[in-house]
Amino acid sequence: MEEQKQKIKREFTLEGLDCANCAMKIENGVKGIAGVSAYSVNFATKTLTLETEQTKEETVVSEAKKKVKMLEPHINLQEKENHYSNLILKRIRLCILCCKNRTRSGTARGCYIIHC
């Protein structure tokens, strides 16, 4: 039995999207990209959502950016930030800074992260 491949979902803001026809053109363009398993363009929220296999993620994203620029040069494709993952990254960065500031006695100076 074939192993199921992990799917990745990416969301982008379509900065400068101002007409429904442009949104439809982008959606039709993105569906033709090899490796895209699911897609949608939401004109109201100015959002492009793509789903692809993890192994094809960077290629698909790169192709999607090229396609949007080709179809609608005035639109900028910006990846939406995942709020939860950004909080985790900030916490990790703080922890690294904290650990670098430890004294020889093992106490942390100015660390507010519980596990430190």
Summary of the structure (lengths in Angstrom):
residues: 116
radius of gyration: 20.3
end to end distance: 45.2
largest distance: 64.8
contacts: 292
relative contact order: 0.17
helix: 41%
strand: 23%
